Amino acid sequence: MKETEKNSGISHFFKNAGSAICNFFKWIGADLKDIGTTFANGDWKTRVSYLIMGFGQLMRKQYARAIAFFGLEVLFIYYMVAFGSKYLVDIATLGTHGRGFNPDGTVSYGDNSFYILLYSLLSIIAIAAFIFVWRLNVRQNRDAQALLAQGKKLPTTKQDLHSLLDENFDKTLLALPLLGIFVFTVLPIIFMICVAFTNYDYNHQPPAQLFTWVGLENFKNMFSMGTTGFGKTFGTVLSWTLVWAFFATFLNYFLGMGVAILINKKGIKFKKLWRTILVMTIAVPQFVSLLYVGKMFAADGLVNAYLLKWGWIDKAIPFWTNPTYAKILIIVINCWIGIPYLMLIATGLLMNIPEDLYESARIDGANPFQMFMKITLPYMLFVTGPYLLTQFTGNLNNFNVIFLLTQGQPQSMNLTGGAGYTDLLVTWLYKMTVQDTDYKMAAVIGIMVFLVTAVISLVVYNVLPSVKDEEGFQ
């Protein structure tokens, strides 16, 4: 039954995705048709506004709108003529000659592939934004003409300004944050995706050495199993990333829940003391605690020193130089820093489970394990399903634990791109960027991280019971 529901959820997700794509193209077609109809049925003010934005608003005495639309058009034209166009013309090549020296010994700065790509993207986005504003201008002219035809009055400048602080205040308030998200989040992501299709690396550093487009060559190299390919390394790192995320999520979840149940159990004394001791492990910054724990398990660390002193071992245990030992130890240490979080969350949720459910189960003869499986666990999974998904995707990109403990070590000659046996995709990406300056392959890895995270998140999210039926748990 559960497998059927899972398959149904996945098929529902792909069905919704296909429907969304079809609706998008239908909307594009309807919008283009509306533009043509508006021009054909519009008066001369509306038609002139197709070329001079804000003209219709000016003639209809909507001065604030007219100034805003006309000002944006002038600003866009100035930007494209004075700045954007000179970068857009080089977008196909990303530059033809880098920095050098003229015959007279002066510096010839030439092109800069980095700036060409960055400002070309800005110009393309500016064009898209201008098209959106132009479409808004046309729609407002259409609506204004329709209102006048019905004998109604148009909003005055004072009413427009008042609306920005009243019914449209949400748009006014969110304008600056949205601009910040675009500049500092969306644009870098688009830039990274573009870099994945170039040869931007240590040997192609602008302005001295330019980089250019290479198509899908980097993606082919990522999945190539040859001696110079990254296929084997990618498979190894991806498999460990998924194993790590699974154990780091579910071990912490069930152990944290178990600790919370034990502490909340009737008859347990000093409950506040036990909670305080556990919380202290997360009160210390991970930068300090993980570095210290990493040194404790080194070959000359405290753990090996005392085991040798007590005669329990004959030689130091290779905690960090043996791949298997290192991976197991990382998962165990992550439990140490992760269980307190889950204990705190589970403590609050367990208190919300109706006590009469347990009383009814006891009357029916259920033992503690049966009550846990039939009452506690279903309730916890239902309520914390989205949280589990968030934790899993977060652990896929958990940089701190891996890098502070092992820096991805131990290394291997069998792995390319500077990857180690304990590297996650995100720590491997860091090494490719900072240590090897192989920006093109780092960008490919970034795209792979996004695809893995997005696919898992979307599929699992659509099959979560708490998402499909918010009122389902009784």
Beta strands, then each sheet from edge to edge (+ up, - down):
strand 1: 100-101
strand 2: 107-108
sheet 1: 1+ 2-
end
